[in-house]
């Protein structure tokens, strides 16, 4: 009931996930990422442990292909799952189970995976990839917004979408971007609006927050 993408920015090393679904709160259980290690998106009949365990395997140094194979063996409902893994090199691997709802499918490119189920057709996957590549000048979070908007414009989910998310990690264990629309009649437009608010009012604070290397962060009189 979802389409999503996982991505790595080769300029910054950031990892990100963008997603839209016809259920509430897509960002709650779909998005998993770790700085410098990779990202996992889990959907269809969601198993959160594919994300949780997938990140642990990436942190242990496994490739995306290895992570995919390990996780598939451990899940008795794997034919109902769809999940993507992006590793530290930007290599992606995706599983789409045979029991996922049509149209279902995925595609893997350098630094990008695109996957979806119960879609209008393969044109949704193509539109997401094309938009992501066309906006290479934007920061990763902005590229994710544009990509999922393009997927929605080309048919998206066959059932009307209700929630959307963009999640990006940079150098710290907390996210640089965690933009969620949990329930809205137009989750793409609302995602754009909230992304704009965060860009203006929250992003500058996140950039000044405490880091592992600098616990005091960048203190100034505007800090929260």
Buried (B, 14 or more C-beta within 10 A) or exposed (E): BBBBBBBBBEEEBBBBBBBBBBBEBBBBBBBBBBBEBBBBBBBBBBBEEBBEBBBBBBBEEBBBEBBBEEBBEEBEEBBBBBBBBBBBEBBBBBBBBEBBBEBBBBBBBEBBBBBBBBBBBBEBBBBBBBBBEEBEEBBBBBBBBBBBBBBBEBBBBBEEBBBBBBBBBBEBEEBBBBBBBBEBEBBBBBBBEBBEEBBEEBBEBBEBBEBEEEEEBEEEEEEE
